[in-house]
Amino acid sequence: MKLIAEPTLFEDIKVITEGKGKDKKRMYISGPFLQAEKQNRNGRVYPQSIMDQAVRKYKEEYIDKKRSLGELNHPAEPTVNPERAAILTESLEKDNIYYKGKAKILSTPCGKIVESLVDDGVTIGVSSRGLGSLKPTREGYNEVQSDFVLTTAADIVFDPSAQS
């Protein structure tokens, strides 16, 4: 299987601060985390049925169990390194061909870097990571196959590939 990573455009990610009092405030990001059926800048298309299956399994195994960590930038490995955790995806809901997510920015060292960058006006994006096979098509793109497994719904990145 091949490592597959798919960033989403910056302008579609919103930053939200929730809570009262200086010590109780938490920063979140929300917006489209994943996209299906549309060719991205990496030349890949995720069929809707394959993405639906991967998201359903990811929600059951990671989001519902509060294990859906994302890292600061994309590593070369498919698994998440907790030492580099920056966000925790709390929800992922289907909206047509998109899957909109909400993630809490963590109080970890990498999370604090993300929070500082956002506070200083830096634009961030998110990118998914997974494992799966690709099949070249006559149309010139690679179609993600049914063995696709989502390993993280969102890492924090600065150069996304999905058009959103």
C-alpha positions in Angstrom: 0.0 0.0 0.0 1.0 3.6 -0.6 0.9 6.5 1.8 -1.7 9.0 0.5 -1.9 12.5 1.8 -4.4 15.2 0.8 -4.3 18.8 2.0 -7.4 21.1 1.9 -7.3 24.8 0.9 -6.4 27.4 3.5 -9.3 29.8 3.0 -11.9 27.2 3.9 -10.5 26.5 7.4 -12.0 28.6 10.1 -10.4 29.3 13.5 -12.8 29.4 16.5 -12.1 30.3 20.1 -14.5 28.8 22.7 -14.7 29.2 26.5 -14.8 31.9 29.1 -11.9 33.3 31.0 -8.3 33.5 29.9 -7.4 30.0 31.2 -10.6 28.3 29.9 -10.4 29.4 26.2 -9.6 26.8 23.6 -8.8 27.3 19.9 -10.5 25.1 17.3 -10.3 24.8 13.5 -13.3 23.8 11.4 -14.1 23.4 7.7 -13.8 20.8 4.9 -11.2 18.2 6.0 -11.8 15.7 3.2 -13.2 15.6 -0.4 -14.4 12.9 -2.7 -15.3 12.6 -6.3 -13.2 15.6 -7.4 -9.6 15.4 -8.8 -7.2 17.2 -6.4 -3.9 18.8 -7.2 -2.1 15.6 -6.4 -3.9 14.0 -9.4 -6.1 11.7 -7.2 -9.8 11.0 -7.0 -11.5 9.4 -4.0 -14.7 7.7 -5.1 -17.6 8.6 -2.7 -18.3 5.0 -1.6 -14.6 4.5 -0.7 -14.4 7.7 1.2 -17.7 7.0 3.0 -16.4 3.6 4.2 -13.0 5.1 5.3 -14.7 7.9 7.2 -17.2 5.6 8.9 -14.3 3.4 10.1 -12.2 6.3 11.2 -15.0 7.8 13.2 -15.6 4.5 15.0 -12.0 3.7 15.7 -10.6 7.1 16.3 -13.0 10.0 16.7 -15.5 8.1 19.0 -12.6 6.9 21.1 -10.8 10.3 21.3 -7.7 9.0 19.5 -8.0 11.1 16.3 -4.7 13.0 16.6 -3.2 15.1 13.8 0.4 16.3 13.6 2.1 19.6 12.8 3.1 19.1 9.1 3.0 15.8 7.3 5.5 13.1 8.4 6.7 10.4 6.0 5.0 7.6 8.0 1.3 6.7 8.0 0.9 6.4 11.8 0.6 9.4 14.1 3.4 10.2 16.5 1.8 11.4 19.8 4.9 13.5 20.5 4.1 15.6 17.4 0.4 15.8 18.0 -1.1 19.3 17.4 -4.9 18.7 17.1 -7.6 16.3 18.0 -10.4 15.9 15.5 -13.7 15.9 17.4 -16.2 15.6 14.5 -16.3 14.7 10.9 -19.7 15.0 9.0 -20.5 14.4 5.4 -21.7 17.4 3.4 -22.2 16.4 -0.3 -18.8 15.5 -1.6 -17.0 17.0 1.4 -16.5 15.9 5.0 -16.5 18.9 7.3 -14.5 18.5 10.5 -13.9 20.3 13.8 -10.6 19.8 15.6 -9.3 21.2 18.9 -5.8 22.7 18.9 -4.1 20.8 21.7 -2.0 22.2 24.6 1.0 20.1 23.4 4.2 21.8 22.2 3.2 21.3 18.6 -0.3 22.5 19.4 1.1 25.7 21.0 3.1 26.3 17.9 -0.1 26.1 15.8 -1.9 28.4 18.2 0.9 31.0 18.1 1.1 30.9 14.3 -2.7 31.5 14.0 -2.5 34.3 16.6 0.2 35.9 14.6 -1.9 35.8 11.4 -0.4 32.8 9.7 -2.9 30.9 7.4 -3.0 27.2 8.0 -4.6 24.3 6.2 -5.3 20.6 6.9 -4.3 17.5 5.1 -5.5 13.9 5.5 -3.3 10.8 5.6 -4.1 7.3 4.7 -2.9 4.0 3.2 -4.2 2.5 0.0 -3.7 1.5 -3.6 -4.0 3.7 -6.6 -5.3 2.8 -10.1 -4.3 5.0 -13.1 -7.3 6.0 -15.3 -7.5 6.8 -19.0 -8.4 10.4 -17.9 -5.0 10.8 -16.5 -5.7 10.7 -12.7 -5.2 8.1 -10.1 -8.3 6.6 -8.5 -8.0 5.5 -4.9 -9.0 1.9 -4.4 -11.3 0.1 -1.9 -8.3 -0.9 0.4 -8.0 2.8 1.4 -7.7 3.3 5.2 -7.7 6.8 6.7 -5.0 7.1 9.3 -5.6 10.7 10.2 -8.4 13.1 9.0 -6.3 16.2 9.5 -2.7 17.2 10.0 -1.8 20.9 10.1 -0.1 21.9 6.8 0.8 25.0 4.9 0.6 23.8 1.3 -2.7 21.9 0.7 -3.6 20.0 -2.5 -7.4 19.8 -2.5 -9.3 22.6 -4.2 -12.1 22.4 -1.6 
